[in-house]
């Protein structure tokens, strides 16, 4: 069956009205349940239109009036954070006991600012965890130096052997991992249906700002740095809970636009809240496993061993104690940095990244022991790379640019080559000028962290801007 026209959505019956082609010369109007429409051969082409129709015909709930109280927000780097992100943080605080933090890489996000941490006493925030549950960074220092291998050949092998974007699983091997048994017996039963997807995508990297990079430190030792999360497993978990929040079944298609202003909160004292906590924990384990698999694969390609490792989520929820009370702390694009805890903070494809360690100070305590997860975006993807649309071509999709962006991608690649950085993939929306300066951002964090290592990029691998990936955050 193929879709010809999409007309209307019936919220009560969860059906789509339109014109459908059942066979050559068998084309007629029909009303189908949404799950049947999603089976259409050309569903991907119409998915945006279907989302628009669902949004249009779904009854709008009146937003509750904003409660007026003094909102406790610690802001690092207010001068370099857009006002809309701070306003969004204010909207996410729903009681006088909530505590908010904006780190200096902060910017506006889906329902909750990127670079934002919030401590809730009795809630967990889907908006605060985000679609890419457990997105994070891992970095390892190896036992080899940069002169011991051919960087270009290694980067080429990385992109051959490891899947980027919606892409493929690792093409040369079937991965076996204990995480699959955990998913098969998930406490939240609907996640068990995602086992096949999880098996296919473990060890793939995703697109957008997700990467595998090689660095050197001041002693010329080579480091591996990776950034990505729970891929389709986490994304489907989030959209399922978003559907539940909107009064639908877990497997129904939720409206992402409907809750874009956020926050979507679950009371931890309800079954829904406990189910969400269990599901997030499992997705976090999957994200950790994926980064472990990818780093080990790169170590194998290099013929190296890891001598030192740093690994953190920065899209997650933790149960922590602050100011003598227990809170559920969500951090979105925000790295935990308790005293002595280390983290890997990436800058951009061209500039110096760092390994940091949290320190104990009054500022740290006020900041819920949170720090940046990167430099922070200042240029939207559309403004950087231009407007485009995805067109299906056979089994693949190709992005067609309808109006150009402002980044000169050719010049960016020339600059990378001049800096002796081997670049594989990526696109104008990940150019260095899309981000704040990491050194400035770190300075705004004050006496909350200290820099242990500076890492200089020598190889960058990312999905190219024509790699379609529905699971990026």
ROLO-87565 format. One record per residue (C-alpha): x, y, z. Coordinates in steps of 0.5 Angstrom, whole numbers. Example, Ala and Ser with C-alpha at 12.3 -4.5 7.8 and 13.67 -1.06 7.14 Angstrom:
BEGIN
<x=25 y=-9 z=16>
<x=27 y=-2 z=14>
// end
This chain:
BEGIN
<x=0 y=0 z=0>
<x=2 y=7 z=-2>
<x=0 y=14 z=1>
<x=-3 y=19 z=-5>
<x=-6 y=24 z=0>
<x=-6 y=26 z=7>
<x=-13 y=30 z=9>
<x=-15 y=29 z=16>
<x=-13 y=26 z=23>
<x=-19 y=23 z=28>
<x=-16 y=24 z=35>
<x=-22 y=20 z=38>
<x=-21 y=14 z=33>
<x=-13 y=15 z=32>
<x=-14 y=15 z=25>
<x=-12 y=18 z=19>
<x=-16 y=20 z=13>
<x=-13 y=20 z=6>
<x=-13 y=17 z=-1>
<x=-9 y=11 z=-1>
<x=-6 y=6 z=-7>
<x=-7 y=-1 z=-6>
<x=-5 y=-4 z=-13>
<x=-4 y=-1 z=-20>
<x=-11 y=3 z=-21>
<x=-14 y=1 z=-14>
<x=-14 y=8 z=-11>
<x=-19 y=11 z=-7>
<x=-20 y=15 z=0>
<x=-20 y=11 z=6>
<x=-20 y=12 z=14>
<x=-14 y=8 z=17>
<x=-11 y=7 z=24>
<x=-5 y=10 z=25>
<x=-1 y=4 z=26>
<x=-3 y=2 z=19>
<x=-1 y=8 z=15>
<x=6 y=7 z=18>
<x=7 y=1 z=14>
<x=6 y=5 z=8>
<x=12 y=4 z=3>
<x=13 y=11 z=2>
<x=11 y=13 z=9>
<x=18 y=16 z=10>
<x=16 y=21 z=5>
<x=9 y=23 z=8>
<x=12 y=23 z=15>
<x=12 y=30 z=16>
<x=6 y=32 z=13>
<x=3 y=26 z=18>
<x=6 y=30 z=24>
<x=3 y=37 z=22>
<x=-4 y=34 z=21>
<x=-4 y=30 z=28>
<x=-2 y=37 z=31>
<x=-7 y=41 z=27>
<x=-13 y=36 z=29>
<x=-11 y=34 z=36>
<x=-15 y=38 z=41>
<x=-10 y=43 z=45>
<x=-10 y=43 z=52>
<x=-10 y=50 z=56>
<x=-3 y=51 z=59>
<x=-4 y=52 z=67>
<x=-2 y=59 z=69>
<x=5 y=60 z=71>
<x=6 y=60 z=79>
<x=9 y=66 z=81>
<x=15 y=65 z=86>
<x=22 y=66 z=87>
<x=26 y=62 z=82>
<x=33 y=59 z=85>
<x=37 y=59 z=79>
<x=45 y=59 z=79>
<x=47 y=62 z=72>
<x=54 y=61 z=69>
<x=56 y=66 z=64>
<x=49 y=70 z=63>
<x=53 y=75 z=58>
<x=54 y=69 z=53>
<x=47 y=65 z=54>
<x=41 y=67 z=50>
<x=35 y=70 z=54>
<x=30 y=65 z=51>
<x=34 y=59 z=54>
<x=34 y=63 z=61>
<x=27 y=64 z=60>
<x=26 y=57 z=59>
<x=30 y=55 z=65>
<x=25 y=59 z=69>
<x=19 y=56 z=66>
<x=22 y=49 z=68>
<x=22 y=51 z=75>
<x=15 y=49 z=78>
<x=15 y=49 z=85>
<x=19 y=54 z=90>
<x=23 y=48 z=92>
<x=26 y=47 z=85>
<x=33 y=49 z=84>
<x=36 y=51 z=77>
<x=43 y=51 z=74>
<x=45 y=54 z=67>
<x=52 y=53 z=65>
<x=56 y=57 z=60>
<x=55 y=53 z=54>
<x=47 y=54 z=55>
<x=42 y=55 z=49>
<x=35 y=54 z=48>
<x=33 y=46 z=47>
<x=27 y=42 z=47>
<x=22 y=43 z=53>
<x=29 y=44 z=57>
<x=35 y=48 z=56>
<x=41 y=45 z=53>
<x=46 y=46 z=59>
<x=41 y=46 z=64>
<x=41 y=42 z=70>
<x=34 y=42 z=75>
<x=34 y=39 z=82>
<x=26 y=37 z=83>
<x=24 y=33 z=90>
<x=19 y=29 z=87>
<x=19 y=29 z=79>
<x=23 y=27 z=74>
<x=23 y=31 z=67>
<x=23 y=27 z=60>
<x=24 y=34 z=57>
<x=31 y=35 z=62>
<x=33 y=28 z=60>
<x=32 y=29 z=53>
<x=31 y=24 z=47>
<x=38 y=22 z=47>
<x=38 y=19 z=54>
<x=45 y=18 z=56>
<x=48 y=22 z=51>
<x=55 y=23 z=54>
<x=63 y=23 z=52>
<x=68 y=18 z=53>
<x=75 y=19 z=53>
<x=81 y=15 z=54>
<x=89 y=16 z=53>
<x=93 y=11 z=50>
<x=100 y=8 z=50>
<x=102 y=10 z=43>
<x=104 y=17 z=40>
<x=102 y=20 z=34>
<x=108 y=19 z=30>
<x=107 y=11 z=31>
<x=101 y=10 z=26>
<x=98 y=14 z=19>
<x=93 y=18 z=22>
<x=89 y=18 z=15>
<x=89 y=11 z=14>
<x=86 y=10 z=21>
<x=81 y=15 z=20>
<x=79 y=12 z=14>
<x=78 y=5 z=17>
<x=74 y=8 z=23>
<x=69 y=10 z=18>
<x=69 y=4 z=14>
<x=69 y=-1 z=21>
<x=64 y=4 z=25>
<x=57 y=6 z=23>
<x=55 y=13 z=23>
<x=48 y=16 z=22>
<x=42 y=12 z=21>
<x=47 y=7 z=18>
<x=49 y=0 z=19>
<x=51 y=-4 z=25>
<x=59 y=-5 z=25>
<x=59 y=-8 z=18>
<x=65 y=-13 z=20>
<x=62 y=-17 z=26>
<x=56 y=-19 z=30>
<x=57 y=-16 z=37>
<x=55 y=-20 z=43>
<x=54 y=-16 z=49>
<x=51 y=-17 z=56>
<x=46 y=-11 z=55>
<x=42 y=-15 z=50>
<x=40 y=-20 z=56>
<x=38 y=-14 z=60>
<x=34 y=-11 z=55>
<x=30 y=-18 z=53>
<x=28 y=-18 z=61>
<x=27 y=-10 z=62>
<x=23 y=-8 z=68>
<x=19 y=-4 z=63>
<x=16 y=-9 z=59>
<x=15 y=-5 z=52>
<x=23 y=-4 z=52>
<x=24 y=-11 z=50>
<x=21 y=-10 z=43>
<x=27 y=-6 z=42>
<x=32 y=-11 z=43>
<x=33 y=-12 z=35>
<x=34 y=-5 z=34>
<x=39 y=-5 z=40>
<x=43 y=-11 z=37>
<x=43 y=-7 z=30>
<x=45 y=0 z=33>
<x=50 y=-2 z=39>
<x=57 y=1 z=37>
<x=54 y=6 z=32>
<x=55 y=13 z=33>
<x=49 y=17 z=30>
<x=50 y=24 z=26>
<x=49 y=31 z=28>
<x=54 y=33 z=33>
<x=56 y=26 z=35>
<x=63 y=24 z=33>
<x=70 y=20 z=34>
<x=76 y=24 z=35>
<x=83 y=23 z=36>
<x=87 y=28 z=40>
<x=94 y=28 z=42>
<x=96 y=31 z=49>
<x=102 y=35 z=51>
<x=106 y=29 z=51>
<x=104 y=27 z=44>
<x=100 y=21 z=47>
<x=94 y=19 z=43>
<x=87 y=20 z=46>
<x=81 y=17 z=43>
<x=74 y=21 z=44>
<x=67 y=20 z=43>
<x=60 y=23 z=44>
<x=54 y=20 z=43>
<x=48 y=16 z=46>
<x=43 y=11 z=46>
<x=41 y=12 z=39>
<x=34 y=9 z=37>
<x=33 y=5 z=43>
<x=33 y=11 z=47>
<x=29 y=15 z=42>
<x=24 y=10 z=42>
<x=23 y=10 z=49>
<x=23 y=17 z=50>
<x=17 y=18 z=44>
<x=14 y=12 z=48>
<x=13 y=16 z=54>
<x=11 y=22 z=51>
<x=5 y=19 z=48>
<x=3 y=16 z=55>
<x=4 y=23 z=57>
<x=-1 y=25 z=51>
<x=-6 y=20 z=53>
<x=-4 y=15 z=48>
<x=-1 y=8 z=48>
<x=6 y=7 z=48>
<x=7 y=5 z=41>
<x=3 y=11 z=38>
<x=6 y=16 z=35>
<x=7 y=22 z=40>
<x=6 y=30 z=37>
<x=13 y=32 z=39>
<x=11 y=40 z=37>
<x=6 y=39 z=43>
<x=10 y=39 z=49>
<x=16 y=43 z=46>
<x=15 y=48 z=51>
<x=16 y=43 z=56>
<x=17 y=41 z=61>
<x=14 y=34 z=61>
<x=14 y=32 z=68>
<x=13 y=25 z=72>
<x=11 y=24 z=79>
<x=16 y=19 z=82>
<x=11 y=17 z=87>
<x=7 y=14 z=81>
<x=7 y=8 z=77>
<x=9 y=12 z=71>
<x=14 y=16 z=74>
<x=17 y=9 z=77>
<x=17 y=6 z=70>
<x=20 y=12 z=67>
<x=26 y=12 z=72>
<x=27 y=4 z=70>
<x=27 y=5 z=63>
<x=32 y=11 z=63>
<x=37 y=7 z=67>
<x=37 y=2 z=62>
<x=37 y=6 z=56>
<x=43 y=9 z=60>
<x=47 y=3 z=61>
<x=46 y=2 z=53>
<x=49 y=8 z=52>
<x=55 y=7 z=56>
<x=56 y=0 z=53>
<x=55 y=3 z=46>
<x=61 y=8 z=47>
<x=65 y=2 z=51>
<x=64 y=-2 z=44>
<x=66 y=4 z=40>
<x=72 y=6 z=44>
<x=75 y=-1 z=44>
<x=74 y=-2 z=36>
<x=78 y=4 z=35>
<x=83 y=2 z=40>
<x=84 y=-5 z=36>
<x=84 y=-1 z=30>
<x=90 y=3 z=33>
<x=93 y=-3 z=36>
<x=93 y=1 z=42>
<x=91 y=0 z=50>
<x=88 y=4 z=54>
<x=92 y=7 z=60>
<x=87 y=12 z=63>
<x=79 y=13 z=62>
<x=74 y=18 z=63>
<x=66 y=17 z=62>
<x=60 y=21 z=63>
<x=53 y=22 z=61>
<x=51 y=29 z=60>
<x=43 y=27 z=58>
<x=41 y=24 z=64>
<x=37 y=24 z=71>
<x=41 y=22 z=78>
<x=38 y=21 z=85>
<x=43 y=26 z=89>
<x=43 y=30 z=95>
<x=44 y=37 z=95>
<x=43 y=42 z=101>
<x=42 y=36 z=106>
<x=36 y=34 z=102>
<x=35 y=29 z=96>
<x=33 y=31 z=89>
<x=32 y=28 z=82>
<x=37 y=32 z=78>
<x=36 y=32 z=71>
<x=42 y=35 z=67>
<x=41 y=36 z=59>
<x=48 y=38 z=56>
<x=51 y=39 z=62>
<x=56 y=34 z=66>
<x=56 y=32 z=73>
<x=63 y=35 z=76>
<x=63 y=33 z=84>
<x=69 y=34 z=87>
<x=74 y=29 z=84>
<x=70 y=27 z=78>
<x=73 y=28 z=72>
<x=70 y=29 z=65>
<x=71 y=30 z=58>
<x=69 y=36 z=54>
<x=69 y=37 z=47>
<x=70 y=44 z=44>
<x=69 y=43 z=36>
<x=73 y=40 z=30>
<x=78 y=45 z=30>
<x=80 y=47 z=37>
<x=83 y=44 z=44>
<x=78 y=40 z=48>
<x=80 y=38 z=55>
<x=79 y=34 z=61>
<x=77 y=37 z=67>
<x=76 y=35 z=74>
<x=70 y=38 z=79>
<x=73 y=42 z=85>
<x=69 y=43 z=92>
<x=67 y=51 z=92>
<x=61 y=55 z=94>
<x=60 y=56 z=87>
<x=60 y=48 z=85>
<x=55 y=47 z=91>
<x=50 y=53 z=88>
<x=51 y=50 z=81>
<x=49 y=43 z=83>
<x=56 y=40 z=82>
<x=55 y=41 z=74>
<x=59 y=44 z=69>
<x=59 y=44 z=61>
<x=58 y=39 z=56>
<x=62 y=42 z=50>
<x=63 y=49 z=48>
<x=55 y=51 z=46>
<x=52 y=52 z=40>
<x=51 y=60 z=37>
<x=49 y=58 z=30>
<x=43 y=54 z=28>
<x=44 y=48 z=24>
<x=39 y=52 z=19>
<x=43 y=58 z=19>
<x=50 y=55 z=18>
<x=48 y=50 z=13>
<x=42 y=52 z=10>
<x=35 y=50 z=9>
<x=34 y=43 z=6>
<x=29 y=37 z=5>
<x=30 y=30 z=5>
<x=28 y=26 z=-1>
<x=28 y=19 z=-1>
<x=32 y=16 z=-7>
<x=31 y=8 z=-7>
<x=33 y=5 z=-1>
<x=37 y=12 z=1>
<x=35 y=19 z=3>
<x=39 y=25 z=0>
<x=39 y=32 z=3>
<x=37 y=37 z=-2>
<x=39 y=44 z=0>
<x=33 y=49 z=-2>
<x=37 y=55 z=0>
<x=44 y=56 z=2>
<x=47 y=57 z=9>
<x=52 y=62 z=11>
<x=58 y=58 z=13>
<x=63 y=57 z=7>
<x=64 y=49 z=8>
<x=70 y=49 z=3>
<x=74 y=54 z=7>
<x=73 y=50 z=13>
<x=76 y=44 z=10>
<x=82 y=48 z=8>
<x=83 y=51 z=15>
<x=82 y=43 z=18>
<x=88 y=41 z=13>
<x=92 y=47 z=14>
<x=92 y=45 z=22>
<x=94 y=38 z=20>
<x=87 y=35 z=22>
<x=84 y=29 z=18>
<x=77 y=30 z=17>
<x=72 y=25 z=15>
<x=65 y=27 z=14>
<x=61 y=33 z=18>
<x=58 y=39 z=14>
<x=57 y=46 z=15>
<x=53 y=45 z=21>
<x=58 y=43 z=25>
<x=64 y=48 z=23>
<x=68 y=51 z=28>
<x=64 y=58 z=28>
<x=57 y=54 z=30>
<x=60 y=54 z=37>
<x=62 y=59 z=43>
<x=70 y=59 z=44>
<x=71 y=53 z=50>
<x=76 y=57 z=53>
<x=71 y=63 z=54>
<x=66 y=58 z=57>
<x=70 y=55 z=62>
<x=73 y=61 z=64>
<x=65 y=63 z=66>
<x=65 y=56 z=70>
<x=69 y=60 z=75>
<x=72 y=56 z=81>
<x=68 y=50 z=80>
<x=73 y=45 z=75>
<x=80 y=45 z=74>
<x=83 y=43 z=67>
<x=87 y=37 z=68>
<x=89 y=36 z=60>
<x=89 y=39 z=54>
<x=87 y=35 z=48>
<x=89 y=37 z=41>
<x=85 y=34 z=35>
<x=89 y=30 z=29>
<x=83 y=26 z=27>
<x=75 y=28 z=26>
<x=70 y=23 z=24>
<x=63 y=25 z=24>
<x=57 y=23 z=19>
<x=57 y=27 z=13>
<x=51 y=32 z=12>
<x=47 y=28 z=7>
<x=47 y=22 z=12>
<x=40 y=22 z=15>
<x=39 y=20 z=22>
<x=32 y=20 z=26>
<x=35 y=19 z=32>
<x=40 y=25 z=33>
<x=37 y=29 z=39>
// end
